[in-house]
Amino acid sequence: MDQIKFSKKNSPKVLPPSTKLTLLIIAVVFFSIKTCTAVAMAADKFPIAIVNLLLNEDTNLNYYLNDYQLELTDYKEAPLRPASPKYVLASNDGVNFEFRGKPGKTNYYFARVKGSNSTSQIAFYMVESSTPGLYRNPRPIRLSDKDSMGSSFDTIKFRDEDTLTTTISAAGEGVVASKSIMLDKGEFASCGISIFFSDATRVKNNMSELNWVNAGYQEFSNSAGNEANPDHIIMRNFIKEAGDNTDANGEADFLHFTSHGDHDGRLVDNDSPWGEDIIIRPSEINTDQDMNSDIEWVFINACSTLDQDDTGLENWMGVLKGTIHPVHGLLGFYEPVSADLSVEIDSFFSRLGSSESPETYLNAFFNAMTSGSSDEPCAMVAHVENIDDTLKVLTQDSSTSRYRYYWYNLASFIDKSKDDIIIETADGTSVASKVNLDSFDYKNIKSVILKQKKFSTYPDNYQQTKLKCGMVILNSGEKIANKNQDEFTALAKAEAALTGSFGPLPDDAYGPQSGSLKMQDFTWQDNYALRSDEIVDIARTFKYTHYINGIPVVGDMLAATISGNEVIKLKGNWHEYVSIAETSDITPENEKILAASAALDYALTGLKSETDVKAKNAGSPTLEEAELCYYGLQNDSEVKTYLPTWRFRFKENNKLKNVFVDAYSGEIHPDKEISEAFSRVD
């Protein structure tokens, strides 16, 4: 180890031991103040490692994000809390640092910056700012896959959660300051089987817009569960290693994958008999080597995989038991989910990446999955210590056994009591159904003209309401017990909030329907069994829907969510009746609407045309719901024509799919168009 010598040159005699000790103490103190300036005082020696420890805690050197408004820090190791980064940086974020030194020095303070996984470094002279003695790096430093110096910014090679170290030397003085900080380069990975790959693309596009680094984006075949298919092992490894796991990227921070799922947590493909060809089971993810170096959040975009009533939740919670840097939380579903989540995914990332009021992962996911025209059975589980994570600011990694589980209970929206009946279609296909189509007795139903309702008080439309309906209850600082509420009290508050914001409830409003956000804390025992605390209803949603002549208007609703004594979410979208539509190509004169059974034939034809990629032995669809509704044509005016349309809701291979059939022509109207019409405000 290098040592610093002290000279005896000016000593007339040998000093006694006590005097030597005194001089040594003075020398150490003086050395610490001068930070690595060699001082000739005595011949005794002491190791420089002591000085390095002091330098790494140098308060004269500080890191900042972009414009110096936010000082960057990290988390130090604590009991059951490993050292970890606090901030996640996008590819366009810049790290800056400033050092307080002697004023008026040009080309005097020289900085060397290095990532702990890099074999090289960047170096430059510090530049004095307008404040005398305050020196800054000349260009922002971005986290990248290589070390380089440029004209507008420099880059440092960073992989996973890495440590950035800056050492500053002064001319003739040596090292005067040194400081390290853990940071995280924001990386995502997204994959899925072909039939649902559009969701994976949606995630990739949103994350790219947020300037996160692409650590893996891949489409796999619909038979990826077949062990003979090369995609089988590749998709498994993609999930286990959180992306392509290259030297440049390592493990992604955010992982999304989509496929079919089952209540025990398994992921299955599309082409095999149901449940036979398994892509991966959560028990096959070994957190001693998988998902343990960088990943924080996992989006399991598959039906029923986080089911608390089966073994799905318990099996996936094993992934949260990483041994190095444990996964912070899981986002998913406890029951079958809609096949197309494009609108919800866009909403999720819009909320996460908001520059004005970014929401936590949990809040953003819940709000996105319950803010569209239909509510999805979302479920979320996380370490209690990590539920405040946002896209850019993380909580410290946790190795404790305390977890919190949230799920949105849709039992009051779904009738599970009906037994299946068998319907024979025109082409001889047998379809299981929970709906007796012969019970419908609609005859001459005309299209109607509706006008967008403008609300006189805040919020004045759905879009403004949507932007201001963030959940504020899913955080570790809440006293959850105080959120428990009875349904009647919550309903009274909801109705008061709705009438106060939107005016008196319209005469053609039907409801309310209700749903509740439930929460349960878990601890993990040695035998991996779950021991649960009390289930708490922390929020209730009440929704009124719009009916004209007994027929629902797709997309119209008034809804309020209540938590404790607070109104935390309002949604409003409504159209007022104007008149019967005049006869035209889309509203034929004296033409009867299609019978439900005839419309079902069109629906099945449309469903089959979308799923030609499926094998013959893929699961057959079950008709879960059928109703005649008014479907609004997409246009840019406040006044719209709404057509009588049959809506069929199928469940196929545990995924839900809406098919809208024009009740006059049999034309298929896209489900996506309904969602966009609902989200758009004219």
Residue pairs with C-beta under 8 A, 6 or more apart in sequence:
1 47
1 48
1 49
2 47
2 48
3 45
3 46
3 47
3 48
4 31
4 38
4 45
4 46
4 48
5 43
5 45
6 23
6 27
6 39
6 40
6 41
6 42
6 43
6 44
6 45
7 40
7 41
7 42
7 43
8 42
8 43
9 40
15 23
20 42
20 44
23 41
23 42
23 44
24 42
24 44
24 46
26 41
27 39
27 41
27 42
28 46
28 50
30 39
31 37
31 39
31 51
32 51
32 54
34 173
35 51
35 54
35 55
35 58
35 173
35 175
35 176
35 177
36 48
36 51
36 55
36 173
36 174
36 175
36 176
37 173
37 174
38 174
52 178
55 175
55 177
55 178
55 179
56 178
56 179
56 180
57 179
58 177
58 178
58 179
60 99
60 100
60 101
60 177
61 97
61 98
61 99
61 166
61 168
61 177
61 178
61 179
62 71
62 97
62 98
62 179
63 71
63 72
63 73
63 95
63 96
63 97
63 164
63 166
63 179
63 181
64 70
64 71
64 72
64 95
64 96
64 97
64 98
65 71
65 72
65 87
65 89
65 93
65 94
65 95
65 96
66 93
66 94
66 96
66 140
68 96
68 98
72 86
72 87
72 95
72 181
72 183
73 86
73 87
73 181
74 83
74 84
74 85
74 86
74 87
74 181
74 182
74 183
75 81
75 83
75 84
75 85
75 86
75 182
75 396
75 397
76 83
77 83
78 396
80 398
80 399
80 400
81 385
81 396
81 397
81 398
81 399
82 324
82 325
82 396
82 397
82 399
83 182
84 161
84 182
84 325
84 394
84 396
84 397
85 161
85 182
85 183
85 184
85 394
86 182
86 393
86 394
86 396
87 183
87 184
87 392
87 393
87 394
88 184
88 185
88 186
88 253
88 391
88 392
88 393
88 394
89 95
89 142
89 143
89 183
89 184
89 185
89 186
89 392
90 186
90 210
90 211
90 212
90 392
91 142
91 143
91 144
91 185
91 186
91 211
91 212
91 213
92 142
92 211
93 142
93 143
93 211
94 140
94 141
94 142
94 153
95 140
95 141
95 142
95 143
95 156
95 164
95 183
96 136
96 137
96 140
96 141
97 111
97 136
97 137
97 166
97 179
98 129
98 134
98 135
98 136
98 137
99 109
99 111
99 126
99 134
99 135
99 136
99 168
99 177
100 133
100 134
100 135
101 108
101 109
101 126
101 133
101 135
101 170
101 176
102 108
102 133
103 128
103 132
103 133
104 128
104 132
105 128
105 135
105 170
106 128
107 125
107 171
108 125
108 126
108 170
108 171
109 125
109 126
109 135
109 168
109 169
109 170
109 176
110 123
110 124
110 125
110 126
110 168
110 169
110 170
110 171
111 123
111 124
111 125
111 126
111 137
111 166
111 167
111 168
112 121
112 122
112 123
112 166
112 167
112 168
112 169
113 121
113 122
113 123
113 137
113 141
113 154
113 156
113 164
113 165
113 166
114 120
114 121
114 122
114 147
114 156
114 164
114 165
115 143
115 147
115 156
115 157
115 158
115 159
115 162
115 163
115 164
115 165
116 162
116 163
116 164
116 165
117 157
117 158
117 159
117 160
117 162
118 147
118 156
118 157
118 158
120 147
120 157
121 147
122 141
122 147
122 148
122 149
122 154
122 155
122 156
124 137
124 138
124 139
124 149
124 154
125 138
126 135
126 136
126 137
126 138
126 168
127 135
127 136
127 137
127 138
128 134
128 135
129 135
129 136
137 154
139 149
139 150
139 151
139 152
139 153
139 154
140 153
140 154
141 153
141 154
141 155
141 156
141 164
142 153
142 154
142 155
142 156
143 155
143 156
143 158
143 162
143 183
143 185
144 155
144 156
144 157
144 158
144 185
145 157
145 158
145 159
145 248
145 249
146 155
146 157
147 155
147 156
147 157
148 154
148 155
156 164
158 164
158 183
158 185
159 185
159 247
159 248
159 249
159 250
160 184
160 185
160 250
160 251
160 293
160 294
161 182
161 183
161 184
161 293
161 294
161 325
162 182
162 183
162 184
162 185
163 180
163 181
163 182
163 183
164 180
164 181
164 182
164 183
165 178
165 179
165 180
166 177
166 178
166 179
166 180
167 175
167 177
167 178
168 175
168 176
168 177
168 178
169 175
169 176
170 176
184 253
184 294
184 394
185 213
186 210
186 211
186 212
186 213
186 253
186 254
186 391
186 392
187 212
187 213
187 214
187 215
187 243
187 249
187 250
187 251
187 252
187 253
187 254
187 294
188 203
188 204
188 207
188 212
188 213
188 214
188 215
188 243
188 252
188 253
188 254
188 255
188 256
189 214
189 215
189 216
189 217
189 238
189 242
189 243
189 244
189 252
189 254
189 255
189 256
190 200
190 201
190 203
190 204
190 207
190 216
190 217
190 255
190 256
190 257
191 200
191 216
191 217
191 218
191 219
191 220
191 235
191 238
191 239
191 256
191 257
191 258
192 199
192 200
192 219
192 220
192 256
192 257
192 258
192 259
192 301
193 219
193 220
193 221
193 222
193 224
193 235
193 258
193 259
193 260
193 269
193 270
193 279
194 219
194 220
194 221
194 222
194 270
194 613
195 222
195 270
195 611
195 613
195 614
196 258
196 259
196 301
196 339
196 655
197 219
197 258
198 340
198 342
199 256
199 258
199 301
199 340
199 341
199 342
199 345
200 217
200 219
200 256
200 257
200 258
201 217
202 341
202 342
202 345
202 346
203 256
203 299
203 345
203 349
204 214
204 217
206 345
206 346
206 348
206 349
206 350
206 353
207 214
207 254
207 349
208 214
209 349
209 353
210 349
210 352
210 353
210 391
212 253
212 254
213 249
215 242
215 243
215 244
215 245
215 246
215 249
215 250
215 251
215 252
216 238
216 242
216 243
216 244
216 245
216 249
216 252
218 234
218 235
218 238
218 244
220 231
220 234
220 235
221 229
221 231
221 269
221 271
222 269
222 270
222 271
222 613
222 614
222 615
223 229
223 231
223 269
223 270
223 271
223 272
223 277
223 615
224 231
224 232
224 235
224 259
224 269
224 279
225 232
225 267
225 268
225 269
225 272
225 276
225 277
225 278
225 279
226 232
226 269
226 271
226 272
226 277
227 277
232 279
235 257
235 279
235 280
236 279
236 280
236 284
237 245
238 244
238 257
239 255
239 257
239 267
239 279
239 280
239 285
240 280
240 284
240 285
240 286
240 290
240 291
241 251
241 290
242 251
242 252
242 255
242 291
242 294
242 295
243 249
243 251
243 252
243 255
245 251
250 293
250 294
251 291
251 293
251 294
251 295
252 294
252 295
253 294
253 295
253 296
253 297
254 295
254 296
254 297
254 298
254 299
255 291
255 295
255 297
255 298
255 299
256 298
256 299
256 301
257 267
257 299
257 300
257 301
257 302
258 301
258 302
259 267
259 268
259 269
259 270
259 279
259 301
259 302
260 267
260 268
260 269
260 270
260 302
260 303
260 653
260 654
260 655
261 267
261 268
261 300
261 302
261 303
261 304
261 305
261 312
261 333
261 654
262 268
262 275
262 303
262 304
262 305
262 312
262 654
263 304
263 305
263 307
263 309
263 310
263 311
263 312
264 281
264 310
264 311
264 312
264 315
265 281
265 282
265 305
265 306
265 307
265 311
265 312
265 313
265 315
265 316
266 275
266 278
266 279
266 280
266 281
266 282
266 305
267 278
267 279
267 280
267 281
267 300
267 302
267 305
268 274
268 275
268 276
268 277
268 278
268 279
269 277
269 279
270 613
270 614
270 615
270 618
270 653
271 277
271 614
271 615
271 617
271 618
272 615
272 617
273 617
273 619
274 619
274 653
274 654
281 315
282 315
282 316
282 318
282 319
283 315
283 318
285 291
285 318
285 319
287 318
287 319
287 321
287 322
287 323
287 326
287 327
288 323
291 298
291 319
291 322
291 327
292 322
292 323
292 324
292 325
292 326
292 327
293 324
293 325
294 325
295 325
295 327
296 327
296 328
296 329
296 386
296 389
296 394
297 327
297 328
297 329
297 330
297 331
297 361
297 389
298 319
298 327
298 329
298 330
298 331
299 331
299 332
299 365
300 306
300 316
300 330
300 331
300 332
300 333
301 332
301 337
301 341
302 332
302 333
302 337
303 333
303 335
303 336
303 337
303 654
303 655
304 310
304 312
304 333
304 334
304 335
304 336
304 654
305 312
305 316
305 332
305 333
306 312
306 313
306 316
306 330
306 332
306 333
306 334
306 379
306 380
306 381
306 407
307 313
307 334
307 335
307 379
308 334
308 379
308 405
308 407
308 520
309 334
312 334
313 334
313 379
313 381
313 405
313 530
314 528
314 529
314 530
316 330
316 332
316 381
317 330
317 381
317 403
317 522
317 524
317 530
318 528
319 327
319 330
320 326
320 327
320 328
320 329
320 330
320 381
320 382
320 383
320 403
321 524
325 397
326 383
326 397
326 398
326 399
328 361
328 382
328 383
328 386
328 389
328 394
328 395
328 397
328 398
329 361
329 362
329 380
329 381
329 382
329 383
329 386
329 387
329 389
330 380
330 381
330 382
331 361
331 362
331 365
331 378
331 380
332 378
332 379
332 380
333 376
333 377
333 378
333 379
334 377
334 379
334 407
335 377
335 410
336 377
336 651
336 654
336 655
336 656
337 376
337 377
337 655
337 656
338 374
338 376
338 655
338 656
338 657
338 658
339 655
339 656
339 657
340 657
340 671
340 672
340 675
341 376
342 672
342 675
343 372
343 672
343 675
343 676
343 679
344 368
344 369
344 371
344 372
344 376
345 368
347 367
347 368
347 371
347 372
347 466
348 364
348 365
348 368
348 369
349 364
351 358
351 359
351 363
351 364
351 367
351 368
351 470
352 358
352 359
352 361
352 364
352 390
352 391
353 391
357 470
358 390
358 391
358 392
359 367
359 390
359 470
359 471
360 387
360 388
360 389
360 390
360 474
360 475
361 380
361 382
361 389
361 390
361 391
362 380
362 382
362 387
362 406
362 471
362 474
363 470
363 471
363 472
363 474
364 470
365 378
365 380
366 378
366 380
366 406
366 408
366 471
366 474
366 517
367 469
367 470
367 471
367 569
369 375
369 376
369 378
369 408
370 376
370 378
370 408
370 515
370 541
370 561
371 466
371 469
371 569
371 571
372 675
372 678
372 679
373 554
373 555
373 557
373 674
373 675
373 678
375 408
375 410
375 413
375 515
375 541
376 408
377 407
377 408
377 410
378 407
378 408
379 405
379 406
379 407
379 408
380 405
380 406
380 407
381 403
381 404
381 405
381 406
382 389
382 403
382 404
383 398
383 400
383 402
383 403
383 404
384 398
384 400
384 402
384 403
384 404
384 476
384 521
385 395
385 396
385 398
385 400
385 402
385 476
386 394
386 395
386 397
386 398
387 395
387 404
387 474
387 475
387 476
388 395
388 475
388 476
389 395
401 523
401 524
401 525
402 521
402 522
402 523
403 521
403 522
403 523
403 524
404 519
404 520
404 521
404 522
405 519
405 520
405 521
405 522
406 474
406 517
406 518
406 519
407 517
407 518
408 515
408 516
408 517
408 518
409 515
409 516
409 517
409 518
410 515
411 515
412 513
412 514
412 515
413 513
413 515
415 434
418 434
418 435
419 434
420 432
420 433
420 434
420 622
421 432
421 433
421 434
421 436
422 430
422 431
422 432
422 433
423 430
423 431
423 432
423 433
423 437
423 597
423 600
423 623
424 430
425 431
425 597
425 600
425 601
425 604
426 598
426 601
427 601
429 604
431 600
431 604
431 620
431 621
431 622
431 623
432 620
432 622
432 623
433 622
433 623
433 626
434 622
434 623
434 624
434 625
435 623
435 624
435 625
435 626
437 595
437 596
437 597
437 600
437 626
438 596
438 597
440 595
440 596
440 626
440 628
442 593
442 628
442 644
442 663
443 592
443 593
444 590
444 592
444 593
445 549
445 551
445 593
445 628
445 644
445 663
446 580
446 581
446 587
446 644
447 580
447 581
447 586
447 587
447 630
447 641
447 642
447 643
447 644
448 548
448 577
448 578
448 579
448 580
448 581
448 630
448 641
448 642
449 577
449 578
449 579
449 580
449 581
449 639
449 640
449 641
449 642
450 553
450 575
450 576
450 577
450 578
450 630
450 632
450 639
450 640
450 642
451 575
451 576
451 578
451 638
451 639
451 640
452 574
452 575
452 638
452 639
452 640
452 681
452 682
453 574
453 575
453 576
454 460
454 461
455 461
455 501
455 502
455 503
455 572
456 503
457 500
457 501
457 502
457 503
458 464
458 501
459 465
459 468
459 501
459 570
459 572
461 572
461 573
461 681
462 571
462 572
462 573
462 678
462 679
462 681
463 679
463 680
463 681
464 681
465 570
465 571
465 572
466 571
466 679
468 570
469 561
469 568
469 569
469 570
469 571
470 568
470 569
471 539
471 561
471 563
471 568
471 569
472 563
472 566
472 568
473 483
473 538
473 539
473 563
473 564
473 568
480 519
480 521
480 536
480 538
481 536
482 564
483 519
483 536
483 537
483 538
483 539
483 563
483 564
484 536
484 537
484 538
485 537
485 540
485 562
485 563
485 564
487 514
487 540
490 540
490 542
490 562
491 512
491 514
491 540
491 542
493 560
493 562
493 565
493 567
494 512
494 540
494 542
494 560
494 561
494 562
494 567
495 505
495 512
495 542
495 560
497 560
497 562
497 567
497 570
498 505
498 544
498 558
498 559
498 560
498 570
498 572
499 505
501 570
501 572
502 558
502 572
502 574
505 544
505 558
506 546
506 574
506 576
508 546
508 547
508 548
508 577
509 544
509 545
509 546
509 547
509 558
510 544
510 545
510 546
510 547
510 552
511 542
511 543
511 544
511 545
512 542
512 543
512 544
513 542
513 543
513 544
513 545
514 540
514 541
514 542
514 543
515 540
515 541
515 543
516 537
516 539
516 540
516 541
517 537
517 538
517 539
517 540
517 541
517 561
517 563
518 535
518 536
518 537
518 538
519 535
519 536
519 538
520 532
520 533
520 534
520 535
520 536
521 532
521 533
522 530
522 531
522 532
522 533
523 531
524 530
525 531
538 563
538 564
539 561
539 562
539 563
539 568
540 561
540 562
540 563
541 559
541 560
541 561
541 562
541 569
542 559
542 560
542 562
543 557
543 558
543 559
543 571
544 557
544 558
544 559
545 552
545 553
545 556
545 557
546 552
546 553
546 556
546 557
546 574
546 575
547 553
548 577
548 630
551 628
551 629
551 630
551 644
552 627
552 629
552 630
553 575
553 629
553 630
553 632
553 642
554 629
554 630
554 631
554 632
554 645
554 647
554 660
554 674
554 677
554 678
555 573
555 632
555 674
555 677
555 678
556 573
556 574
556 575
557 571
557 572
557 573
557 574
558 571
558 572
558 574
559 569
559 570
559 571
559 572
560 567
560 569
560 570
560 571
561 567
561 568
561 569
561 570
562 568
573 678
573 681
575 632
575 640
575 642
578 639
581 587
581 641
583 589
586 633
586 641
586 643
586 664
587 641
587 643
587 664
588 664
591 664
593 628
593 644
593 663
593 664
594 602
594 646
594 661
594 663
594 664
594 666
596 626
596 628
596 646
598 666
599 646
599 648
599 661
599 663
599 666
600 623
600 626
600 646
600 648
600 661
602 661
602 666
602 667
602 668
603 646
603 648
603 650
603 659
603 661
603 668
604 621
606 659
606 661
606 668
607 621
607 650
607 652
607 657
607 659
611 618
611 652
618 652
618 653
619 652
619 653
619 654
620 652
621 650
621 651
621 652
621 657
622 650
622 651
622 652
623 648
623 649
623 650
624 649
624 650
624 651
624 656
625 647
625 648
625 649
626 646
626 647
626 648
626 649
627 646
627 647
628 644
628 645
628 646
628 647
628 663
629 644
629 645
629 646
629 647
630 642
630 643
630 644
630 645
631 642
631 643
631 644
631 645
631 647
631 660
631 662
631 669
631 674
632 640
632 641
632 642
632 677
633 640
633 641
633 642
633 643
634 673
634 676
634 677
636 682
637 682
638 682
643 662
643 663
643 664
644 663
644 664
645 660
645 661
645 662
645 663
645 669
646 660
646 661
646 663
647 658
647 659
647 660
647 661
648 658
648 659
648 660
648 661
649 656
649 657
649 658
649 659
650 656
650 657
650 658
650 659
651 657
657 671
658 671
658 674
659 668
659 671
660 668
660 669
660 670
660 671
660 674
661 667
661 668
661 669
662 668
662 669
